Amino acid sequence: MTVPMQFAVTPIEASLMLFVVLAAIVTALARDVLAAIIVFGAYSFGMAALYTFYRAPDVALTEAAVSAGITTVLLLLTIAKTSRIEHEVTYSSINWPALGAVALLGVAIASTLSSIPAVGDPTAAVWSDEAVTQYYIAQTYADTHVDNTVMAVLAGYRGFDTFGEAVVVFAAGVATMLVLHRESFT
């Protein structure tokens, strides 16, 4: 027998979600590229804050470093190296069919919100297979000698996956340096 889930949104969570959605809309509608880049950086920062609220600090740090930090800086550097076209109009006209498609997608996603458990809900799906969950909680330190269970899973149990992600980020950094003609690391 399954227990019905209750979906409760806290005021902080609602504020962060509203900020992220508004930042995404402004980014999409902005005609000025510099404004779009700055608002996109704010969007990424809002997502990092939302991930932190959802107790995913590793994802939040990645979002803050890569999207809000590095991507924003690289886009600003790109704009600095190109000529800027001045626009009379600040925002572009709305593409109504695209807006309708986005609205339908939003409704479809919103219809799934009732199945998402609240943060910290003991009936959440992660607890459905207690053998796996309890193994990680009980054996993490014995297997990896790392106190933090999340870090142990990322670096110990999923070490090759994490290493692969690090290689991808490093390769992206090297490619960026080559594109910007700054091969020197000094």
C-alpha positions in Angstrom: 0.0 0.0 0.0 1.4 3.4 -1.0 1.0 6.4 1.1 -0.3 9.5 -0.8 2.3 12.1 -1.2 1.7 15.7 -0.1 3.4 18.4 -2.1 4.1 21.4 0.0 6.1 24.4 -1.4 7.8 26.6 1.2 7.9 30.4 0.6 11.7 30.2 0.0 11.2 27.5 -2.5 8.4 29.3 -4.3 10.5 32.6 -4.4 13.5 30.8 -5.9 11.3 29.0 -8.5 9.6 32.3 -9.4 13.0 34.0 -9.7 14.4 31.3 -11.9 11.3 31.3 -14.2 11.3 35.1 -14.5 15.0 35.1 -15.2 14.6 32.5 -17.9 11.8 34.4 -19.6 13.8 37.7 -19.5 16.8 35.9 -20.9 14.8 34.4 -23.8 13.1 37.7 -24.7 16.0 40.1 -24.3 17.3 41.6 -27.6 20.5 43.0 -26.1 23.0 40.2 -25.9 24.8 41.7 -22.9 21.6 42.0 -20.9 20.7 38.4 -21.8 24.1 37.2 -20.6 23.8 39.0 -17.3 20.3 37.8 -16.7 21.4 34.2 -17.7 24.1 34.5 -15.0 21.5 35.5 -12.5 19.3 32.5 -13.6 22.2 30.1 -13.1 22.8 31.6 -9.6 19.1 31.1 -8.8 19.4 27.5 -9.9 22.4 27.0 -7.7 20.5 28.4 -4.7 17.5 26.1 -5.5 19.9 23.1 -5.6 21.3 24.2 -2.3 17.8 24.4 -0.9 17.1 20.8 -2.1 20.2 19.6 -0.3 22.4 18.9 -3.3 25.5 21.0 -2.6 27.6 19.2 -5.1 25.2 20.0 -8.0 24.8 23.6 -6.6 28.6 24.1 -6.6 28.9 22.8 -10.2 26.0 25.1 -11.3 27.6 28.1 -9.6 31.1 27.4 -10.9 30.4 26.3 -14.4 27.1 28.0 -15.4 27.0 31.2 -13.3 30.8 31.6 -13.2 32.8 30.2 -16.1 30.0 30.3 -18.8 29.1 33.9 -17.9 32.7 35.0 -18.0 33.3 33.3 -21.3 30.2 34.8 -22.9 31.2 38.3 -21.6 34.7 37.8 -23.0 33.2 36.8 -26.3 31.1 39.9 -26.3 34.1 42.0 -25.5 36.0 40.6 -28.5 33.2 41.3 -30.9 31.4 44.4 -32.1 28.1 45.3 -30.5 25.1 46.2 -32.6 22.9 48.8 -30.9 19.2 47.9 -30.9 16.3 50.3 -30.7 14.0 47.6 -29.3 14.9 46.0 -26.0 12.8 42.9 -26.3 11.9 40.8 -29.4 8.4 40.0 -30.4 6.8 36.9 -29.0 6.7 33.7 -31.1 3.2 32.6 -30.2 3.5 29.0 -31.5 6.7 28.5 -29.5 5.1 30.1 -26.4 2.2 27.7 -26.8 4.6 24.7 -27.0 6.4 25.9 -23.9 3.1 26.4 -22.1 2.0 22.9 -22.9 5.3 21.5 -21.7 5.0 23.6 -18.6 1.5 22.2 -17.9 2.8 18.6 -18.5 5.7 19.1 -16.1 3.4 20.8 -13.5 1.1 17.9 -13.6 3.9 15.7 -12.2 4.5 17.9 -9.2 2.1 16.1 -7.0 4.2 12.9 -7.2 7.3 14.7 -5.9 7.9 14.0 -2.2 8.7 16.9 0.1 12.3 17.5 1.1 13.2 15.0 3.8 10.0 12.9 3.4 10.6 9.5 5.0 8.3 7.9 2.4 10.4 9.2 -0.5 11.4 6.7 -3.2 15.0 6.7 -2.1 13.9 4.8 1.0 11.8 2.3 -1.0 14.8 -0.2 -1.2 16.1 0.0 2.3 18.7 -2.6 1.8 20.6 -0.4 -0.7 20.1 2.8 1.3 21.0 1.3 4.6 24.1 -0.4 3.0 25.4 3.0 1.9 24.7 4.6 5.3 26.2 1.7 7.3 29.2 0.7 5.1 30.4 4.0 3.5 33.1 4.6 6.0 34.2 1.0 6.1 34.4 0.8 2.3 35.9 4.2 1.5 37.3 5.7 4.8 35.4 9.0 4.0 33.2 10.5 6.6 30.8 12.3 4.2 28.5 9.8 2.6 27.8 11.9 -0.4 31.4 12.5 -1.1 32.1 8.8 -0.6 29.5 7.9 -3.2 30.8 10.5 -5.7 34.5 9.7 -5.2 34.5 6.1 -4.0 31.6 4.2 -5.5 31.2 6.3 -8.6 34.9 7.3 -8.9 35.2 6.5 -12.6 32.0 8.4 -13.4 33.2 11.5 -11.4 36.7 11.2 -13.1 35.0 11.2 -16.5 33.1 14.3 -15.6 36.3 16.0 -14.4 38.0 15.1 -17.7 35.1 16.6 -19.7 35.3 19.9 -17.7 39.1 19.9 -18.1 38.8 19.3 -21.9 36.3 22.1 -22.1 38.7 24.4 -20.3 41.6 23.5 -22.6 39.4 24.0 -25.7 38.3 27.4 -24.4 41.9 28.4 -23.8 42.8 27.3 -27.4 39.8 29.2 -28.9 40.8 32.4 -27.0 44.4 31.9 -28.2 45.7 31.8 -24.6 47.5 28.5 -24.5 49.8 29.8 -21.8 48.7 28.7 -18.3 51.0 31.2 -16.5 
